Amino acid sequence: MRHGKKQKKFRREMGNRIALFKNLSMQLFQYGKIRTGLQKAKYLRGVVEPMITRAKVDSVHNRREIARVITEPEILVKLFKEIAPLYKERKGGYTRVLRLEPRPGDNAEMGLIELVGAENLYKKAEPKEGTDKKETKAAKKEAKEVKSEEKKEVKKEAKKEEKKETDKKSKK
């Protein structure tokens, strides 16, 4: 009998489905937000929120239970030391699922799942003032031009040296 097996299958066998949500949960804790299918994002909420609730109490048992899902030690440490303390006073609702525009290829519903209130944990290093993509492209282009000029000069010098050597040999 199929007692207790009513859940979304996502067109995957059980092992593949478990691996999918393990990977998605590790990515969520690593990056703070991920873009995936809307239904996967909604299902992931039910996987991740109990882990955060467990991580609020740092015990050996809780660490081992969560380590069954989060296999990367760095991410596990981050969950217990950085993420869980943010939600000490919160009783639930650690994640937010937002709808995005459909994926262009197959028009599938897309969603963004993110950790609520953890934006400052995952801030990217902002570029220095005055740096821009166009400026960096121009700088790369100039560097290539300088290198090509240097190569030409080296070749000219090598030709001059060869010419001197051939002249010396011909004089003898």
LINNORWO-V484253 format. One record per helix or strand. SS is the DSSP state (helix for helix, strand for strand). FROM is the first residue (numbers start at 1). TO is the last residue. Records with the same first field share a line. If there is no record, write none. Layout:
SS: FROM-TO ; FROM-TO
This chain:
helix: 14-31 ; 38-55 ; 60-67 ; 73-87 ; 133-171
strand: 33-37 ; 95-100 ; 110-115
